[in-house]
Amino acid sequence: MNTLRTQKLINQFESLNAESVDQLINLYADDAFFKDPFNEVYGHASIKHIFTHMFTQVNNPRFVISSVLENGNQACLSWEFLFEFKSSPHQGELIKGCTWFKFNEQDLIIEHRDYWDVAEELYEKLPLIGSLMRWLKKRAKH
């Protein structure tokens, strides 16, 4: 059973769209820390920029939360991120990962860390770099 705090977070991520980014940002403390494979930032404005930028980079971004672990002031959400590259609309893509959240006494997010394999989940899917990444992965196995 998810806590009310975590269920609210899940609902925000699964219904996230360009118009609801502010509602998501309201779940973060003013000085919250955010880190993913491409960004490491502090504060509402910087975190909001990451989410709004996502809507300019890809078509139809959507999160589906698949599992939740909670322990005190921390939660881990496993997710699937579905989207379409702007260069190839109508061809669905999928990235699997998880996010570790830490909350303060007011149940606001103070730390958000995304974990996912950029090489496998993203670079291998890109037209030019993808073939190089798949070749390197194959060579590393032998």
C-alpha positions in Angstrom: 0.0 0.0 0.0 1.4 3.4 -1.0 1.4 6.3 1.3 -0.7 9.3 0.3 2.5 11.3 -0.4 3.7 8.6 -2.8 0.4 8.0 -4.5 0.1 11.8 -5.2 3.6 11.6 -6.7 2.7 8.6 -8.9 -0.5 10.4 -10.0 1.4 13.5 -11.0 4.0 11.6 -13.0 1.5 9.3 -14.8 -0.7 12.3 -15.8 2.2 14.7 -16.5 1.8 17.0 -19.5 3.1 20.4 -20.5 0.3 22.2 -18.7 0.7 20.2 -15.4 4.5 20.7 -14.8 3.8 23.4 -12.2 1.7 21.0 -10.2 4.6 18.5 -10.2 7.1 21.1 -9.2 4.9 22.0 -6.2 5.8 18.6 -4.8 9.4 19.6 -4.6 11.1 21.7 -1.8 12.4 25.1 -3.0 16.0 23.9 -2.8 15.4 20.3 -4.0 18.2 18.4 -5.7 17.6 16.7 -9.1 20.1 14.3 -10.9 19.7 12.2 -14.0 22.3 11.0 -16.6 22.2 14.5 -18.2 21.5 17.0 -15.4 22.5 17.9 -11.9 20.5 20.9 -10.6 19.0 22.5 -7.5 15.8 24.4 -7.1 12.3 24.8 -8.6 13.3 26.8 -11.7 16.0 24.4 -12.8 13.9 21.3 -12.2 11.0 22.8 -14.0 13.2 23.6 -16.9 14.2 19.9 -17.2 10.5 18.8 -17.3 9.4 21.5 -19.7 12.4 20.9 -22.0 11.3 17.2 -22.2 8.1 18.3 -24.0 10.1 20.2 -26.6 12.5 17.3 -27.2 10.2 14.4 -27.7 6.6 13.8 -28.8 4.0 12.3 -26.4 6.2 11.7 -23.4 4.5 9.5 -20.7 5.5 7.8 -17.5 4.1 4.5 -16.4 5.0 3.5 -12.8 5.4 -0.2 -12.5 6.5 -0.7 -8.9 7.0 1.2 -5.7 9.2 0.7 -2.6 8.9 2.9 0.4 10.9 3.2 3.6 10.3 6.2 6.0 11.2 9.4 4.2 12.3 7.6 1.0 10.6 6.0 -2.0 11.8 4.3 -5.1 9.6 4.2 -8.2 10.4 1.9 -11.1 9.0 3.3 -14.4 8.7 3.1 -18.1 9.1 6.3 -20.1 7.2 6.1 -23.4 7.8 8.7 -26.1 8.4 9.3 -29.8 11.5 10.9 -31.3 10.6 14.1 -33.1 12.5 12.7 -36.1 10.3 9.6 -36.2 6.8 10.3 -34.9 4.4 7.4 -34.5 7.3 5.1 -33.7 7.0 4.4 -30.0 10.2 4.2 -27.8 10.6 3.0 -24.3 13.1 3.6 -21.6 13.1 1.7 -18.3 14.5 3.1 -15.1 13.8 4.0 -11.6 13.8 7.2 -9.4 14.9 7.4 -5.8 13.1 10.2 -3.9 13.9 11.6 -0.4 11.3 13.7 1.4 11.5 16.3 4.1 9.2 16.6 7.2 6.6 18.4 5.0 6.5 15.5 2.6 8.2 17.6 -0.1 10.8 16.1 -2.4 14.3 17.2 -1.3 16.2 14.7 -3.6 15.3 13.2 -6.9 17.8 10.8 -8.6 17.0 9.0 -11.8 18.8 5.8 -12.6 18.7 4.3 -16.1 21.2 3.0 -18.7 21.7 5.7 -21.2 23.7 3.5 -23.6 21.2 0.7 -23.8 18.0 2.7 -23.3 18.7 5.7 -25.5 21.9 5.7 -27.5 21.4 2.3 -29.1 18.1 3.6 -30.4 19.5 6.6 -32.3 20.2 6.2 -36.0 23.9 6.8 -36.3 25.3 6.3 -32.8 23.1 3.3 -32.2 24.9 1.1 -34.6 28.2 2.0 -33.0 26.9 1.4 -29.5 25.5 -2.0 -30.6 28.8 -2.9 -32.2 30.8 -1.9 -29.1 28.4 -3.9 -26.8 28.9 -6.9 -29.0 32.7 -6.6 -29.0 32.7 -6.2 -25.2 30.9 -9.6 -24.8 33.6 -11.5 -26.7 
